[in-house]
Amino acid sequence: MKSSDYFARARTLIPGGVSSPVRAIAPYPFYTRRASGSRLFTVDDHELIDCCMGYGPLLLGHAHPQIEAAIRRQVGDGWLYGTPTPLEVRFAEMLCRDHPGMDMVRFVSSGSEATMAAIRLARGFSGKKDIVKVEGGFHGAHDSVLVKAGSGATTLGIPDSAGVLPDVASHTLQVPYNDPDALEDLLSRHKDVAAFIIEPVMGNIGPILPQDGYLRDVREITRANDVLLIFDEVICGYRVGIGGAQKRWGVVPDITTLGKIIGGGLPIGAFGGRREIMAMVAPAGPVYNAGTFSGNPLSLAAGIATVEWIHDHPALYRDLGEKTRAIGEAVSDTARGSFVCLGSMFKFFFRNAEPRNYREAKECDTGAFKQFWEKMLASGIFLPPSQFETNFLSVAHTDGDVETISTAYRQCLS
């Protein structure tokens, strides 16, 4: 069967034919048979260089042998217990050691679950009701953060999904990214704000990078207004370096959320923070959090193997940064847009200048991006099928892959 056949069947069984909206590629998505290293192999017998990498988790590439070995060992011992395991203690020690903002950590099953729990914890600890998010910031698919981006910086939230109650969304305020004055102004007028949740590097519409001093300003403003700062590092945790954005920019949040890379390609999430805040989490405190698959031994084993490999190969960050810059140099003379990269994250925006926030990103020519994306796919390069998703490299991408990607960029942008 070909991808078109699978999709025809899927449309009768799965809403929209896909399990996540971003996979809904017109006229139909390709279906993957297997993956290895930097490659996807489709049911249509196509081999693609993957620059999506599962939307970020696969820093070490597909089917990395060290992660595979860890999973196989754990499978032999069982894959669900419903009890504590030594693995969660070991991994908690590793994550807290690497992240300045984490004295304690709780494991959950996804990044969405981690941000949902972090927001509940912030409200429970502070006794306040409202939260502030960045316009265009994505923190999962739960009600508090499914608020339409682009509304005014100080307006109440508008639900971005049917089924989200307006009175729930009304407790979510928004400010533009890279605009500390807007945050300071909002907090001066809204005194019931529990937390400001922010992707330090905007990943789901980017990468859009923090301007010099922005994250430090955010830390000072939230502290001055008695508002907890939540760094959503689900994407940039271990992606921009060991210790994530908080270590890279020297800004310590009150609460941190992690996911993606810390599962080595298996489902996981985590939230952690200062000890006195985390002590509020049940059963130690009154903020409830629970889950059958929280601290799943397979995910923990894969995550430990991943983080251990990263610690053993710290030069990977320099190497990946050089590779994305090489792709950028290949398109530096194009007048059609702007290339942005940070470490192994990169994107070509169909906008003359690098976007600084969501409103500017929305100015991109999405029609031109669609044509470009189709040409890249025909050239054997799979990019995330949206102007508003980050591209990723992995340690499995070779110099030859980078040369092929760069050549495809030059040709498809000409």
MONOR-V178355 format. One record per backbone hydrogen bond with DSSP energy under -1.0 kcal/mol. CO is the residue of the C=O (numbers start at 1). NH is the residue of the N-H. Records with the same first field share a line. If there is no record, write none. Layout:
CO: NH ; NH
This chain:
2: 6
3: 7
4: 8
5: 9
6: 10
7: 11
9: 12
10: 13 ; 14
14: 17
15: 18
20: 23
21: 24
23: 25
31: 43
34: 41
36: 39
37: 62
38: 50
39: 36
40: 48
41: 33 ; 34
42: 45
46: 42
48: 40
49: 382
51: 392
52: 55 ; 56
53: 58
57: 59
58: 61
59: 395
62: 37
64: 68
65: 69
66: 70
67: 71
68: 72
69: 73
70: 74
71: 75
72: 76
74: 77
75: 78
86: 90
87: 91
88: 92
89: 93
90: 94
91: 95
92: 96
93: 97
94: 98
95: 99
99: 102
104: 273
106: 271
108: 269
110: 114
111: 115
112: 116
113: 117
114: 118
115: 119
116: 120
117: 121
118: 122
119: 123
120: 124
121: 125
122: 126
123: 127
130: 194
131: 173
132: 197
133: 175
134: 137
142: 145
145: 147
146: 160
152: 155
158: 148
161: 164
165: 168 ; 169
166: 170
168: 171
169: 172
171: 131
173: 133
175: 135
179: 183
180: 184
181: 185
182: 186
183: 187
184: 188
186: 189 ; 190
192: 130
194: 228
195: 132
196: 230
198: 232
202: 208
203: 206
208: 202
211: 214
213: 217
214: 218
215: 219
216: 220
217: 221
218: 222
219: 223
220: 224
221: 225
222: 227
223: 226
228: 196
229: 254 ; 255
230: 198
231: 233 ; 257
233: 237
236: 239 ; 240
241: 244
243: 247
244: 248
245: 249
246: 251
254: 274
255: 231
256: 272
257: 233
258: 270
259: 262
260: 263
261: 264
263: 266
269: 108
270: 258
271: 106
272: 256
273: 103 ; 104
274: 278
275: 279
277: 280
278: 281
280: 287
281: 284
287: 282
291: 294
293: 296
296: 300
297: 301
298: 302
299: 303
300: 304
301: 305
302: 306
303: 307
304: 308
305: 309
306: 310
307: 311
308: 312
313: 316
314: 317
315: 319
316: 320
317: 321
318: 322
319: 323
320: 324
321: 325
322: 326
323: 327
324: 328
325: 329
326: 330
331: 334
338: 349
340: 347
342: 345
344: 393
345: 342
346: 391
347: 340
349: 338 ; 351
350: 365
357: 361
358: 362
360: 363
361: 364
364: 366
365: 369
366: 370
367: 371
368: 372
369: 373
370: 374
371: 375
372: 376
373: 377
374: 378
375: 379
376: 381
377: 380
380: 49
382: 51
384: 386
391: 346
394: 397
398: 402
399: 403
400: 404
401: 405
402: 406
403: 407
404: 408
405: 409
406: 410
407: 411
408: 412
409: 413
